[in-house]
Amino acid sequence: MSGQSLLVPGKISPTRPVPASIPRPEYVGKDAPTPYTGPEVQDAETIERMRIAGRIAAQAMEEAAKLIAPGVTTDELDRVAHEFMCDHGAYPSTLGYRGFPKSLCSSLNEVICHGIPDSTVLKDGDIVNLDVTAYLNGVHGDNNATYLCGEVDEESRLLVERTREALNRAIKAVKPGRQINIIGRVIESYAKRFGYGVVRDFTGHGINSSFHSGLIVPHYDSPHHTTDIKPGMTFTIEPMLTLGSYDYDMWDDGWTVVTKDRKRTAQFEHTLVVTDTGAEILTLP
């Protein structure tokens, strides 16, 4: 793996404004969201709204990813995604969620998840995860992907490629009547072939009018998560695979999660709806 230096926190720019005409999620301005008490199975009208929100999130992530290159700051990636969502009438779901200060998460190299965009400059050989969620018409669409910056070493490139494949395999495993733990069983069995760690404490989640509904979708083989998969359920799958241990540390900002051994990690995510025969991806550009 590349012998690059470890990340350190950069300077966070002022909060970007959202036009007053764009509806906010209920948690904005609060310490925490109101707990979700609705169903995990959504009606057709809600699913169609989620399809639209998911498409905006996917397009915003695509637009930001076009800028990934040595010399670009993660704050600039945030600006592009923020402006794209606002221009399309969507609110950036992460902005103000439990106090998160930005409109996407940018997680580089050893950052597992929830990295805050700041003055950090991308370097040749970095791997860059962008996590973008859009809130539109009362529902959320959530996706992320890991991108290569410049010339990336083979070990890191393979990690990214295989993490994407782990997500694809997990999506194919979603079938009505199976238990939710089939998802983690498929991901972990695939990751073990390459000696990768599978992050446990950060999971997929139910999503609908709530950013995180309370439904947990583990990415490891967990005998405790036995919820039956049903048509109309909406949730994310977002495996985080590591080149070493899945143990982690958290920065003092209370958000940025890094591998304890500081080895690299990659992640991919889609929002899904369960169909009568499998799963449909709702976060397609």
Secondary structure, DSSP 8 states (H G I E B T S, - for coil): -------------------TTS---TTTTSSS-----S-SB--HHHHHHHHHHHHHHHHHHHHHHTT-STT-BHHHHHHHHHHHHHHTT-EETTTTGGG--SSSEEEETTEEE-----S-B--TT-EEEEEEEEEETTEEEEEEEEEE-SS--HHHHHHHHHHHHHHHHHHHH--TTSBTHHHHHHHHHHHHTTT-EE--SS-EEB-SSSSS-S-EE-SS--TT---B--TTBEEEE--EEESS-S-EEE-TTS--EEETT---EEE-BEEEEE-SSSEEES---
